[in-house]
Amino acid sequence: MTTDTAPALVDIAPALADIAPALADIAPALVDIAPALVDIAPALVDIATALVDIATALVDIAPALADIAPTLADTANVVPFYKIPDS
């Protein structure tokens, strides 16, 4: 412990003492779920990788979407022939 962190540790000591019983209560549950967390970690990494891939793809198609946006806006105002109102 350095002299820089000592005052902060003294400041948080009462809070740590307050939560110690709660941490002791949940410790067995944390031990119980640890194997499951280890089991799902690879899946979470796969999901994170997929999300990065999706984000990259969205960045890649953004210019194309910007290019076609005016055309889409124009076509949104056209009434299709099958929706011509009766006179």
C-alpha positions in Angstrom: 0.0 0.0 0.0 1.4 3.4 -1.0 0.9 6.5 1.0 -1.3 7.8 -1.9 -3.9 5.0 -1.5 -3.9 4.8 2.3 -6.3 7.7 2.9 -8.8 6.3 0.3 -8.6 2.9 1.9 -9.3 4.4 5.3 -12.2 6.3 3.9 -13.8 3.1 2.4 -13.1 0.8 5.3 -16.5 1.5 7.0 -18.3 0.8 3.8 -16.4 -2.5 3.3 -17.2 -3.5 6.8 -20.9 -2.8 6.1 -21.0 -5.0 3.0 -18.8 -7.8 4.4 -21.8 -9.8 5.8 -23.6 -9.6 2.5 -20.5 -10.8 0.6 -20.2 -13.6 3.1 -23.8 -14.6 2.4 -23.4 -14.7 -1.4 -20.0 -16.3 -1.4 -21.4 -19.9 -1.6 -23.7 -18.9 -4.5 -20.7 -17.4 -6.3 -18.8 -20.6 -5.8 -21.8 -22.6 -7.1 -22.1 -20.5 -10.3 -18.4 -20.2 -11.1 -18.4 -23.4 -13.2 -21.4 -22.3 -15.2 -19.7 -18.9 -15.8 -16.6 -20.7 -17.0 -18.8 -22.9 -19.3 -20.6 -19.9 -20.9 -17.5 -17.7 -21.3 -16.7 -19.1 -24.8 -20.2 -18.4 -25.9 -20.1 -14.9 -24.5 -16.8 -14.3 -26.5 -18.5 -15.7 -29.6 -21.5 -13.3 -29.1 -19.2 -10.4 -28.5 -17.3 -11.2 -31.7 -20.5 -11.5 -33.7 -21.6 -8.1 -32.3 -18.3 -6.5 -33.5 -18.9 -8.1 -36.9 -22.4 -6.7 -37.1 -21.2 -3.3 -36.0 -18.4 -3.4 -38.7 -20.9 -4.4 -41.3 -23.2 -1.5 -40.3 -20.3 0.9 -40.6 -19.5 -0.6 -44.0 -23.1 -0.2 -45.4 -23.7 3.2 -43.9 -22.4 5.1 -47.0 -24.6 3.0 -49.3 -27.6 3.7 -47.2 -26.8 7.4 -47.2 -26.6 7.2 -51.0 -30.0 5.5 -51.4 -31.8 7.5 -48.8 -33.0 10.3 -51.1 -34.3 7.6 -53.5 -36.1 5.9 -50.7 -37.6 9.2 -49.6 -38.8 9.9 -53.1 -40.4 6.5 -53.5 -42.1 6.7 -50.2 -44.3 9.6 -51.5 -45.4 7.6 -54.6 -48.8 6.0 -54.4 -48.6 2.4 -55.8 -51.0 1.7 -58.6 -52.9 -0.8 -56.5 -53.7 1.9 -53.9 -55.2 4.5 -56.2 -58.3 5.8 -54.4 -61.7 5.4 -55.9 -63.2 8.5 -57.4 
